[in-house]
């Protein structure tokens, strides 16, 4: 994300290599736990790469 661009939510989806979404992760100002901590770190250091592991939420 460019340093001047701020957003209140970031959605990431994982696909199985075909046409099926197997789940996703939402990071936002409303996130709690590890997702909330990752969001805060991303907002404090825009443009810096980071890697985290999260359990996927299953799309209904």
Long-range contacts (C-beta under 8 A, 24 or more apart in sequence): 1-42, 1-46, 1-47, 2-46, 2-47, 3-46, 3-47, 5-46, 6-43, 6-46, 10-39, 10-42, 13-59, 14-56, 21-59, 22-56, 22-58, 23-56, 23-57, 23-58, 23-59, 24-56, 24-57, 24-59, 25-54, 25-56, 25-57, 26-57
